Amino acid sequence: MKPEELYRELVDYGEANYNEANIRKYSRYFKDGVFISWGLKQELLYAKVDEIVARKGIDFNFMRETSKILVKGPKYEETSFAIVFYRKYSDEFSFETFRDIEKWFETGISNWGHCDVISGDLIFTLLNRKIITYKELKPWTLAKNKYQRRAAVVSLIKLLKTTDDFTRFFVQIEPLMSDPEREVHQGVGWFLREAWKLKKEVTEEFLMKWKDTSPRLIFQYACEKMSAVDKQRFRKAR
């Protein structure tokens, strides 16, 4: 079997399990564009992945080539298949896996859902196993794809619980504090909210530095768990 043949099989599978109700259910979460999907139920997607990886002759290198095709596809589940396939082979991750994912953002990642799963699962696995360091994500803060820029900060969230040095992360994400895109603002604010829960003083120092110049949506998310009194401290000066 060739990667192109497996891709066609997955497309046929999605079309055969088309579910309009699921499309309506999930499309409301994607305000940044049309949710193009088969409405494939998650359990069906996982079952298909399990069936494929159990086949004789299927290995990670084969799935890497198939995934290059999948992430370019228009349907939401096509990229979802690629992500789940990579999870199955996480024991074989290497620096080349990071480069694979980098290419995904260049060719096909176009929504926050895939961005956040890739960040929290695949990239964090690479970080946690020290296959890459957080510094490898620094160029992503200036990437053309806004979801790659979002991933540059969302990928660091789980890493917060593994270190006492948040300052190095704050320095790295500074380019994102002036980013023009809403999805990036949300990702940065989410990261800072989680940082604040763990280390209030150093996070508030960073927030204070940017409170008058950064988009307010960042602060809306970052200050979400603060008391009303504390939130007032981070209001933009008039």
ABEGO torsion letter per residue (X at the ends): XBAAAAAAAAAAAAAAABBAAAAAAAAAABAAEBBBBAGBBAAAAAAAAAAAAABBGBBAAAAAAAAAAAAABABAAAAAAAAAAAAAAAAABBAAAAAAAAAAAAAABABAAAAAAAAAAAAAAAAAAGABBAAAAAAAAABABAAAAAAAAAAAAAAAAABABAAAAAAAAAAAAABABAAAAAAAAAAAAAAAAABAAAAAAAAAAAAAABBAAAAAAAAAABBAAAAAAABBBX
